[in-house]
Amino acid sequence: MAEFNLPVSLYAHLENSDTFYLLRVSMDGRYTYVNKAFASKFSFIAPDLVGLPFEATIHPDDLEACRQTAFSCIANPNKSIPVQLRKPDGAGGFFLSYYEFSALLNEAGEVAEVMCIGYDITENEAAQSELSKSSEKLDIVIENITDGFYIVDKDWRIIKANRVFTEIVGLPVSQILGVRIWDVLPKAKGDELYKYYSQAVRDNTTIRFEEYWPDINVWFERTVYPSAEGLTVLIKDVTERKQVEENIQEANNKLIAILNSTSDLNILINQDFKVISFNRVAAEFASTFFNREIAEGDSFWHYAPPGTEDIFRAHINEVLTQERSEFIQKLKFAPGVELWYKLRFFKVSDSEGNTIGVALSATNIDKEQQQYEKLEEIASLYASEVRKPVATIMGITQLIKEDELNTENRQWLGYLITTTHELNRVINRIMKKTNEFN
C-alpha cells in the first residue's frame, strides 16, 4: 500500500474538506481516490470518478502540462510540484485551479500513485485581473491629471511618479523611480519639505502647504497624504491664483490707505450686524467713545451710541432694498458729549451681485453744524430785530402825504423809501441763503 506523505490528522481533514480537493491517481493515469469535495464538483461527469482517467476532468489544452507535472513528481518523489490547471465547469466553460502533485511510495520505496491537493483560484484570478485593470485605469488617470503626483515609500524612495512631476523636476521617470526624494528635489527645497513630510508620517495626518520656487518663479501647493506605502504627494501650480491674490491684496492695501487717509469713519458690516472691516478713524472712534478696541466679528451694536439702534436698523434695512440711505443726526455719547454726524449707508455686493453687507460712512459735521446754527441765529436776528424797524419805516413812509411836502422833502422821502426797500431785499436774500444752506 502506498505511504501517505501527510500526517494522518491532516489527511483526514483534507478528506472531509469542502474547500480543498484531495485525489490520488494510479501510474496508469486513473483515479484511485477522490474526496467528497472533488466528487461533488465533477458529479456532472460521472456519479463515481474512481476508475476514470484523469483526462476526464482536465481542459484539453492543459493535458500536457498535467502529464509533465506528474512525470516531474515521479522523477522527484521527495518534492511537491505545483501546477495551475483549467477544469471543466459543466456549463461549457472552465474554472482555474491550483494543485500540488506529490508521489506516494509503496513499501518497496517505489512510486505507486500520485497524490494531488488543489483548490479553485478562479475568483482570486478574477479579482487579480480586476485589480490589474483598475490599476491600469488609475495609472492612466494619474498620468493625465494636470497636477504633479508621486508616491514615496517609507525609505523616502519614489515608487510612482507622473509626467507632470518629471517636468517640474526636469528629470525623466527612469532617473526618478527608486531614488530618494531628497536627491531629486533641489537641496534647499528638500531641506524645507523634510519637516512637513516627517510631520505627516509622524502624526498620520494630511498636510497642505504652499511653497515658492524662485528659480522658475512658480508657486506650488502641496498636499501630502500618509498611506500604507509611505506618502502620496500632489503638487498643484497655483502661480496664477497667487498673482490674483496679490493683486487683490494690493488693491485692498490701496483701498485701506485711501480709507485711512480720510477723516470719515468707515465700517463694513454683514447682514448679521457683525463688523467685517473698518478704517483707522473707526478704530479711534471706538477707543475714544466706547473704550473698546474694535475687531472683525464684533457686534456693530457695541459701537452704536445709546438710543440709536432703532433708527440705525431702519436705515440699514432700507439700504438693503434701496442701495443707499443717509441722514443727519446729533449723537449723544455721554452726558454733555453730543456731536453732529452725517451718516451714509451703502449696500455692498460682490462681483456676482450677491449682497455682502452694508457700509457705513460717518462724517463729523459738528463744527459745520455749529456754524450753521450761528447763521440761523444771525438770520433770526435779521428777521426779528432788523426787519421790524424796516417794516416800521416802510409803514411810516406810506402814511406821509407827498402832496403836503415841498419839493426837497419829497426828494428825501423818495430816498428813504428806496433805501428801506433795498434793505428789505437784503434781509430777504440773507434768509433765502440761510434756507439754502439748510
C-alpha positions as CSV (number, residue, x, y, z in Angstrom):
1,M,0.0,0.0,0.0
2,A,1.2,3.5,-0.8
3,E,2.5,5.6,2.0
4,F,0.9,9.0,2.7
5,N,3.3,11.9,2.7
6,L,0.9,13.8,5.1
7,P,0.2,13.5,8.8
8,V,-2.8,11.3,9.4
9,S,-4.8,14.2,11.0
10,L,-4.2,16.5,8.1
11,Y,-5.0,13.8,5.6
12,A,-8.3,13.2,7.5
13,H,-9.0,16.9,7.4
14,L,-8.5,17.0,3.6
15,E,-10.7,14.0,3.1
16,N,-13.6,15.9,4.7
17,S,-12.8,19.4,3.4
18,D,-15.3,21.5,1.5
19,T,-12.6,23.7,0.1
20,F,-9.6,21.6,-0.8
21,Y,-9.6,18.7,-3.4
22,L,-7.8,15.5,-2.5
23,L,-7.3,12.8,-5.1
24,R,-4.9,10.0,-6.0
25,V,-4.0,8.8,-9.5
26,S,-2.5,5.5,-10.3
27,M,0.5,5.1,-12.5
28,D,-1.7,4.3,-15.5
29,G,-3.5,7.7,-15.0
30,R,-6.7,6.6,-13.4
31,Y,-8.3,8.0,-10.3
32,T,-8.0,5.6,-7.3
33,Y,-9.5,8.0,-4.8
34,V,-11.3,11.4,-4.7
35,N,-12.6,13.2,-1.7
36,K,-16.2,14.4,-1.4
37,A,-15.4,18.0,-2.5
38,F,-13.8,16.8,-5.8
39,A,-16.6,14.2,-6.3
40,S,-19.3,16.8,-5.8
41,K,-17.6,19.3,-8.1
42,F,-17.4,16.9,-11.0
43,S,-20.5,14.9,-10.4
44,F,-21.8,16.1,-13.8
45,I,-19.1,13.9,-15.4
46,A,-19.9,10.7,-13.5
47,P,-21.5,9.8,-10.2
48,D,-18.3,7.9,-9.3
49,L,-15.0,9.2,-10.6
50,V,-12.9,6.3,-9.3
51,G,-11.5,4.3,-12.2
52,L,-11.9,7.1,-14.7
53,P,-8.8,8.5,-16.5
54,F,-7.6,11.9,-15.1
55,E,-8.1,13.4,-18.6
56,A,-11.9,13.4,-17.9
57,T,-11.5,16.4,-15.5
58,I,-8.8,18.4,-17.3
59,H,-9.2,21.0,-20.0
60,P,-7.7,19.6,-23.2
61,D,-5.2,22.4,-23.6
62,D,-3.8,21.7,-20.1
63,L,-3.4,17.9,-20.5
64,E,0.3,18.1,-21.5
65,A,1.0,20.5,-18.5
66,C,-0.7,17.9,-16.2
67,R,1.3,15.0,-17.6
68,Q,4.6,16.9,-17.4
69,T,3.9,17.8,-13.7
70,A,3.1,14.1,-12.9
71,F,6.3,13.0,-14.7
72,S,8.3,15.6,-12.7
73,C,6.7,14.5,-9.5
74,I,7.6,10.8,-10.2
75,A,11.1,11.8,-11.0
76,N,11.4,13.8,-7.8
77,P,9.4,11.8,-5.2
78,N,10.6,14.0,-2.3
79,K,9.2,17.2,-3.8
80,S,5.8,18.8,-4.3
81,I,5.4,20.1,-7.8
82,P,2.9,23.0,-8.3
83,V,0.7,23.5,-11.4
84,Q,-2.2,25.6,-12.4
85,L,-4.9,23.8,-14.4
86,R,-8.2,24.6,-16.0
87,K,-11.1,22.3,-15.2
88,P,-14.5,22.0,-16.9
89,D,-17.4,23.6,-15.1
90,G,-20.2,21.5,-16.7
91,A,-21.6,24.5,-18.5
92,G,-19.3,24.6,-21.4
93,G,-16.7,26.7,-19.7
94,F,-13.9,26.1,-17.2
95,F,-12.5,27.3,-13.9
96,L,-9.0,27.8,-12.7
97,S,-7.5,25.6,-10.0
98,Y,-4.1,25.3,-8.3
99,Y,-2.6,21.9,-7.5
100,E,0.4,20.5,-5.8
101,F,1.5,17.0,-7.0
102,S,3.5,14.6,-4.8
103,A,4.5,11.0,-5.1
104,L,3.1,8.2,-2.9
105,L,5.6,5.4,-2.3
106,N,4.9,1.7,-1.7
107,E,6.6,-0.5,0.9
108,A,9.5,-1.0,-1.5
109,G,10.0,2.7,-1.8
110,E,8.7,2.9,-5.3
111,V,6.2,5.4,-6.6
112,A,2.9,3.8,-6.6
113,E,0.5,6.7,-7.0
114,V,0.4,10.5,-7.4
115,M,-1.5,12.5,-4.8
116,C,-2.9,15.8,-5.8
117,I,-4.1,18.6,-3.4
118,G,-5.8,21.6,-5.0
119,Y,-8.4,24.4,-4.8
120,D,-10.2,26.8,-7.0
121,I,-8.5,30.1,-7.8
122,T,-11.0,31.4,-10.3
123,E,-12.3,34.2,-8.0
124,N,-8.7,35.1,-7.0
125,E,-7.7,35.3,-10.6
126,A,-10.7,37.4,-11.5
127,A,-10.0,39.7,-8.5
128,Q,-6.4,40.0,-9.6
129,S,-7.4,40.7,-13.2
130,E,-9.9,43.4,-12.0
131,L,-7.3,44.8,-9.7
132,S,-4.8,44.9,-12.6
133,K,-7.4,46.7,-14.8
134,S,-8.2,49.1,-12.0
135,S,-4.5,49.8,-11.5
136,E,-4.1,50.4,-15.3
137,K,-7.0,52.8,-15.2
138,L,-5.6,54.6,-12.2
139,D,-2.2,54.9,-13.9
140,I,-4.0,56.5,-16.9
141,V,-5.8,58.9,-14.6
142,I,-2.6,59.8,-12.7
143,E,-0.7,60.3,-15.9
144,N,-3.3,62.6,-17.3
145,I,-4.0,64.8,-14.3
146,T,-2.7,68.3,-14.6
147,D,-1.1,68.2,-11.1
148,G,2.2,66.7,-10.2
149,F,1.9,63.3,-8.5
150,Y,4.3,60.9,-6.8
151,I,4.4,58.3,-4.1
152,V,7.4,57.7,-1.8
153,D,7.9,54.6,0.3
154,K,8.9,54.5,3.9
155,D,12.5,54.9,2.9
156,W,11.6,58.1,1.0
157,R,12.2,56.5,-2.4
158,I,9.9,57.4,-5.2
159,I,7.9,54.3,-6.3
160,K,5.5,56.1,-8.7
161,A,5.5,59.5,-10.5
162,N,3.6,61.1,-13.3
163,R,4.7,63.1,-16.3
164,V,3.9,66.5,-14.7
165,F,6.2,65.8,-11.7
166,T,9.0,64.8,-14.0
167,E,8.6,68.0,-15.9
168,I,8.7,70.0,-12.6
169,V,12.0,68.5,-11.5
170,G,13.4,68.3,-15.1
171,L,14.2,64.6,-15.0
172,P,12.9,61.5,-16.9
173,V,10.9,59.0,-14.9
174,S,13.7,56.4,-15.4
175,Q,16.0,58.6,-13.3
176,I,13.4,59.2,-10.6
177,L,11.9,55.8,-9.7
178,G,13.8,54.2,-6.8
179,V,15.6,57.4,-6.0
180,R,15.2,59.1,-2.6
181,I,13.0,62.2,-3.0
182,W,15.7,64.4,-1.3
183,D,18.1,63.5,-4.1
184,V,15.5,64.5,-6.8
185,L,14.4,67.9,-5.3
186,P,16.7,70.9,-5.2
187,K,18.7,70.8,-1.9
188,A,17.0,73.9,-0.4
189,K,13.6,72.5,-1.2
190,G,14.4,69.1,0.2
191,D,15.5,70.6,3.5
192,E,12.4,72.7,3.6
193,L,10.0,69.9,2.8
194,Y,11.5,67.3,5.2
195,K,9.8,68.8,8.2
196,Y,6.4,68.7,6.5
197,Y,6.8,65.1,5.2
198,S,8.1,63.9,8.6
199,Q,5.2,65.5,10.4
200,A,2.7,63.8,8.0
201,V,4.2,60.4,8.7
202,R,4.7,61.1,12.5
203,D,1.1,62.4,13.1
204,N,-0.5,60.3,10.3
205,T,-2.3,63.3,9.1
206,T,-2.8,65.1,5.8
207,I,-0.8,68.3,5.4
208,R,-1.4,71.1,2.8
209,F,1.0,74.0,2.3
210,E,2.3,76.4,-0.3
211,E,5.9,77.0,-1.5
212,Y,7.7,79.3,-3.8
213,W,10.4,78.2,-6.3
214,P,12.3,81.4,-7.1
215,D,14.4,79.7,-9.8
216,I,11.4,79.2,-12.0
217,N,9.2,81.9,-10.4
218,V,6.4,79.4,-9.6
219,W,4.2,78.9,-6.6
220,F,3.2,75.3,-5.8
221,E,0.6,73.9,-3.4
222,R,1.5,70.6,-2.0
223,T,-0.9,68.1,-0.4
224,V,0.7,65.2,1.5
225,Y,-1.3,62.1,2.3
226,P,0.2,59.4,4.6
227,S,-0.6,55.8,3.3
228,A,0.5,52.2,3.9
229,E,3.2,52.6,1.2
230,G,4.6,55.8,2.7
231,L,3.4,59.2,1.4
232,T,1.3,60.3,-1.6
233,V,2.0,63.8,-2.8
234,L,0.0,66.1,-5.1
235,I,1.7,69.3,-6.4
236,K,-0.5,72.0,-8.0
237,D,0.8,75.1,-9.8
238,V,-1.0,77.9,-8.1
239,T,1.0,80.8,-9.5
240,E,-1.9,82.3,-11.3
241,R,-4.1,82.2,-8.2
242,K,-1.3,83.7,-6.1
243,Q,-0.9,86.5,-8.6
244,V,-4.7,87.2,-8.3
245,E,-4.4,87.1,-4.5
246,E,-1.5,89.5,-4.6
247,N,-3.4,91.8,-6.9
248,I,-6.4,91.7,-4.6
249,Q,-4.2,92.3,-1.6
250,E,-2.5,95.2,-3.4
251,A,-5.9,96.7,-4.2
252,N,-7.1,96.1,-0.6
253,N,-4.0,97.9,0.6
254,K,-4.6,100.8,-1.6
255,L,-8.3,100.9,-0.5
256,I,-7.3,100.7,3.1
257,A,-4.7,103.5,2.5
258,I,-7.5,105.6,1.0
259,L,-9.9,104.9,3.7
260,N,-7.3,105.6,6.4
261,S,-6.4,108.9,4.8
262,T,-10.0,110.3,5.1
263,S,-11.4,111.9,8.1
264,D,-14.6,109.9,7.7
265,L,-15.5,106.9,9.8
266,N,-15.9,103.7,7.7
267,I,-17.3,100.4,8.8
268,L,-18.4,97.4,6.8
269,I,-20.9,95.1,8.5
270,N,-22.6,91.9,7.3
271,Q,-26.4,91.2,7.4
272,D,-26.0,89.8,10.9
273,F,-24.7,93.2,12.0
274,K,-21.1,91.8,12.5
275,V,-18.1,94.0,11.7
276,I,-16.3,92.8,8.6
277,S,-13.8,95.6,8.2
278,F,-13.1,99.2,9.5
279,N,-10.7,102.0,9.0
280,R,-8.3,103.9,11.3
281,V,-10.9,106.6,12.2
282,A,-13.4,103.9,13.2
283,A,-10.8,102.3,15.5
284,E,-10.1,105.7,17.1
285,F,-13.8,106.4,17.4
286,A,-14.3,103.0,19.3
287,S,-11.4,103.7,21.5
288,T,-12.4,107.3,22.3
289,F,-16.1,107.0,22.9
290,F,-16.5,103.3,23.9
291,N,-13.2,102.4,25.4
292,R,-13.0,99.3,23.2
293,E,-10.6,98.0,20.6
294,I,-12.8,97.3,17.6
295,A,-12.2,93.9,15.9
296,E,-13.6,92.0,13.0
297,G,-16.5,89.8,14.1
298,D,-17.6,92.3,16.8
299,S,-21.3,93.2,17.0
300,F,-21.9,96.5,15.4
301,W,-24.2,97.5,18.3
302,H,-21.1,97.7,20.6
303,Y,-20.3,100.9,18.7
304,A,-23.7,102.5,18.2
305,P,-24.4,105.4,20.6
306,P,-27.2,104.9,23.1
307,G,-30.7,105.3,21.7
308,T,-29.7,105.0,18.1
309,E,-30.4,101.2,17.5
310,D,-33.9,101.7,16.1
311,I,-33.0,104.4,13.7
312,F,-29.8,102.6,12.6
313,R,-31.8,99.4,12.0
314,A,-34.4,101.2,9.9
315,H,-31.8,102.8,7.6
316,I,-29.7,99.6,7.3
317,N,-32.9,97.6,6.3
318,E,-33.8,100.4,3.9
319,V,-30.4,100.4,2.2
320,L,-30.6,96.7,1.6
321,T,-33.5,97.3,-0.8
322,Q,-32.8,100.9,-2.0
323,E,-29.0,100.7,-2.4
324,R,-28.2,103.8,-0.2
325,S,-29.6,106.0,2.6
326,E,-28.4,109.0,4.6
327,F,-29.4,111.3,7.4
328,I,-28.0,113.9,9.8
329,Q,-28.2,113.0,13.5
330,K,-27.0,114.5,16.7
331,L,-25.3,111.6,18.6
332,K,-25.1,111.6,22.4
333,F,-22.2,109.6,23.7
334,A,-22.2,110.7,27.3
335,P,-23.7,113.5,29.4
336,G,-22.5,116.7,27.9
337,V,-20.9,115.0,24.9
338,E,-23.1,115.4,21.8
339,L,-21.8,115.6,18.3
340,W,-23.5,116.1,14.9
341,Y,-22.8,113.4,12.2
342,K,-23.8,112.9,8.7
343,L,-24.5,109.2,8.3
344,R,-24.5,107.5,4.9
345,F,-25.3,103.8,4.3
346,F,-24.4,101.9,1.1
347,K,-25.3,98.3,0.1
348,V,-22.1,96.3,-0.8
349,S,-22.3,93.4,-3.2
350,D,-19.7,91.0,-4.7
351,S,-18.8,90.6,-8.4
352,E,-21.8,88.2,-8.8
353,G,-24.3,90.6,-7.3
354,N,-24.6,88.8,-4.0
355,T,-25.1,91.1,-1.1
356,I,-22.1,91.2,1.3
357,G,-23.4,93.7,3.8
358,V,-23.7,97.4,4.4
359,A,-21.0,100.1,4.5
360,L,-21.5,103.0,7.0
361,S,-19.7,106.2,6.3
362,A,-20.0,108.8,9.1
363,T,-18.8,112.3,8.7
364,N,-18.3,114.5,11.8
365,I,-20.1,117.8,10.9
366,D,-20.3,119.2,14.4
367,K,-18.2,122.2,13.5
368,E,-20.2,122.9,10.4
369,Q,-23.5,122.4,12.2
370,Q,-22.4,124.9,14.9
371,Q,-21.6,127.4,12.2
372,Y,-25.0,126.8,10.6
373,E,-26.6,127.3,14.0
374,K,-24.8,130.6,14.3
375,L,-26.0,131.6,10.8
376,E,-29.5,130.6,11.8
377,E,-29.1,132.8,14.9
378,I,-27.9,135.7,12.7
379,A,-30.8,135.1,10.3
380,S,-33.2,135.1,13.2
381,L,-31.8,138.4,14.4
382,Y,-32.2,139.9,10.9
383,A,-35.8,138.5,10.8
384,S,-36.8,139.7,14.3
385,E,-34.5,142.6,15.1
386,V,-33.7,144.3,11.7
387,R,-36.8,143.5,9.7
388,K,-39.1,145.0,12.4
389,P,-37.7,148.6,12.2
390,V,-37.5,148.3,8.5
391,A,-41.2,147.4,8.4
392,T,-42.0,150.3,10.7
393,I,-40.1,152.7,8.4
394,M,-41.9,151.3,5.4
395,G,-45.3,151.8,7.2
396,I,-44.5,155.4,8.2
397,T,-43.5,156.3,4.6
398,Q,-46.9,155.1,3.4
399,L,-48.6,157.4,5.9
400,I,-46.7,160.5,4.7
401,K,-48.7,162.6,2.2
402,E,-46.4,163.6,-0.5
403,D,-48.6,166.5,-1.7
404,E,-48.1,168.2,1.6
405,L,-44.3,168.2,1.2
406,N,-42.2,170.6,-0.6
407,T,-40.0,169.6,-3.4
408,E,-36.9,169.0,-1.3
409,N,-38.8,166.9,1.3
410,R,-40.4,164.8,-1.4
411,Q,-37.0,164.1,-2.8
412,W,-35.7,163.0,0.6
413,L,-38.8,160.8,1.1
414,G,-38.0,159.1,-2.2
415,Y,-34.5,158.3,-1.0
416,L,-35.9,156.9,2.3
417,I,-38.4,154.7,0.5
418,T,-35.8,153.4,-1.9
419,T,-33.3,152.7,0.8
420,T,-35.8,150.9,3.0
421,H,-36.9,148.6,0.2
422,E,-33.3,147.8,-0.6
423,L,-32.6,147.0,3.0
424,N,-35.7,144.7,2.9
425,R,-34.4,142.9,-0.2
426,V,-31.0,142.3,1.5
427,I,-32.8,140.8,4.5
428,N,-34.8,138.5,2.2
429,R,-31.7,137.4,0.4
430,I,-30.0,136.6,3.8
431,M,-33.0,134.5,4.8
432,K,-33.0,132.7,1.4
433,K,-29.3,131.9,1.6
434,T,-29.8,130.6,5.1
435,N,-32.6,128.3,3.9
436,E,-30.4,127.1,1.0
437,F,-27.7,126.1,3.4
438,N,-30.1,124.1,5.5
